[in-house]
Amino acid sequence: MSELPQLDPVIHAQARLRVTVALAGLHAGDQITFPRLQQLLDMTAGNLSTHLRKLEDAEYVEITKAYEHRTPVTLVRLTAAGRAAFESYTKALHQLLDATGGD
């Protein structure tokens, strides 16, 4: 039996996986506002901020602060590195699941 792949621990935490999946559903380069992401994931602002910080530290997400009609807005997007990490994560997960198939 070959060695089983490792899952990226940054993405693997349930909340961060949910964030990454939501962001990966956007077109590459597209952004979502923090409140909209919070609403989609049904997470508290503090919880979402904590997990976004971890993803940002790994350079998987980019957070931009801007103004829209004089109102501050926080935008979140998955970086190219984050998209690649998510693709690697899903590939590793499929390999793990396939390894448990009935041989």
GIMO-V630611 format. One line per field, one symbol per residue. ss: DSSP state (@ for helix, = for strand, . for the rest). phi: phi as a letter, one per 40 degrees, with the letter a starting at -180 (. if undefined). burial: b if it has 16 or more other C-alpha atoms within 10 Angstrom, else e. A space follows every 10 residues. Layout:
ss = ???
phi = ???
burial = ???
//
This chain:
ss = ........@@ @@.@@@@@@@ @@@@...... .==@@@@@@@ @...@@@@@@ @@@@@@@... ========.. ========.@ @@@@@@@@@@ @@@@@@@@@. ...
phi = .ccccccccc ccddcccccc cccccccdgc bbcdcccdcd cfbcccccdc ccccccccgc bbbbbabbfg bcbbbbaccc cccccccccc cccccccccc ccc
burial = eeeeeebeeb beeebbbebb ebbbeeeeee bbbbbebbee eeeeeeebee bbeebbeeeb bbbeeeeeee eeeebbbbbe ebbebbeebe ebbeebeeee eee
//
